Amino acid sequence: MAQFGLLYVGEPKFSGSEEEGQAHQQRYFAWLDGLGDAAVNRGIPFGPPTRVDATGVSSEAREDRLTGLTIIEAEDMDAAIEIAKACPYIELAALDVVQIFQM
């Protein structure tokens, strides 16, 4: 089995009521629970980033920032993508799926 990172991209925006938001969160946790042993690390939330590059340092808010990571095991990229497609998070924002390689 290979390991894959499900990278949560963007801030999920709930357009409904607080109850709808809670229901969505419950669906997300049910999906996560359903992964069973395939969930190597259930989730690592990220705070706002500070970007450092050759031109300097910036804490400017970006719509496409990474907001978290879940690590899963799957047979291959296609299987990892199917797992990601079932995640309720994609109703509100995006997931990037990346294979994790050992160094």
C-alpha positions, -999 to +999 in steps of 0.1 A: +000+000+000+012+035-008+006+066+013-012+097+000-018+131+014-052+147+010-044+184+011-073+206+021-072+237-001-091+269+008-114+279+035-147+260+035-176+284+032-209+274+047-237+292+030-264+277+051-275+278+087-254+267+117-274+235+118-265+228+082-228+234+090-230+210+119-246+184+097-219+188+071-192+184+098-209+152+110-209+139+075-172+147+073-164+129+105-185+099+094-165+098+061-133+100+081-144+072+105-154+051+075-118+051+063-108+028+092-072+017+090-067+035+057-065+067+077-029+068+087-033+103+102-069+115+105-061+152+102-036+179+108-052+214+106-030+243+095-032+279+107-027+309+085+006+308+066+035+332+064+052+328+030+090+332+029+107+334-005+136+352-021+117+385-023+108+386+014+081+375+039+043+379+034+013+370+056-011+381+029-043+360+030-047+337+000-078+319-012-058+289-022-039+283+011-035+249+025-058+245+055-050+209+065-038+174+057-050+138+061-027+109+053-042+078+039-031+044+025-044+032-008-035+008-036-026+035-060-034+071-071-067+061-086-079+045-054-067+076-034-087+098-058-118+077-052-114+082-015-110+119-019-141+121-042-162+107-013-150+134+011-177+160+020-151+187+022-151+189-016-186+203-015-172+235+000-135+237-011-109+215-028-086+186-020-053+180-037-042+144-037-004+137-036+015+105-032+039+105-003+074+091-010+099+080+016+133+096+015 
